[in-house]
Amino acid sequence: MAIEIDLAGRVVLVTGGTRGIGAGIAETFLRAGAQVYTCARKPVERLPAHGARSARFRLADVRDEEQVEDLIADVVRRSGRLDVVVNNAGGTPVADTASASIRLHRKIVELNLIAPLLVAQHARPVLAAHGGCIIMISSVSGRRPSPGTAAYGAAKAGLENLTGTLAQEFAPRVRVNAVAVGLVRSDDQAEHYGDEPAAISAIVPMGRLAEPADVGNACAFLASPMASHITGSTVTVDGGGERSAYLTAVRTGGDG
């Protein structure tokens, strides 16, 4: 018997949910029957949709406390409740750590760590009213060296620690979990992985990059009643990780 996730009647906010991974998450929640809101710093031409239903949009910079307050208040004013917050807004340019400005490093940490904390703080009272949950979108970059994206990797490592801490502080009314994302097919794939997707896919044990919907499915599970006793956890969506350079060297006759 198939198990389907039904989130009809739930109200979900996906920050940065207009493109890439965020859009995949928003579309997954729409498929599951939820009412979805999303935000971005700039206007967008296309919103995530499923059938005749689409996400609702509001301009907001999640690094700004006043805008975060207004965003959450607007969702509650329009829908009467908020059940799930997916802290997806984030990202980083590739930059040499030694030469990048401290201003750039600061902005990256602010977007990927401080902003999710800010959103979680202001969403907690509303989520607690209905036993809601927060899902942080983290990255495997927070678990391994992250050359070229040092501040991002450090921020994501902090985000996983924050997930566990908030899970304990916000319990039992609000659950807090994270999804750590590996290599994902996205709009800016070439910028991060180069122009040879087949070569990149070959280092993933599952043989392909994740799709945004793969991340969305993990989020929908964590938001569902099936995960009602899961909090403070991180679900890894990386297709088994990245094949070790050591194993590659051994298999090709290297010295190891």
Secondary structure, DSSP 4 states (H G I P E B T S, - for coil): -------TT-EEEEETTTSHHHHHHHHHHHHTT-EEEEEESS--S---EETTEE-EEEE--TT-HHHHHHHHHHHHHHHS---EEEE---------TTTS-HHHHHHHHIIIIIHHHHHHHHHHHHHHTTT-EEEEEEEGGGTS--TT-HHHHHHHHHHHHHHHHHHHHHTTT-EEEEEEE-SB--TTHHHHH-S-HHHHHTTSTTSSPBPHHHHHHHHHHHHSGGGTT--S-EEEESTT----HHHHHHHTT---
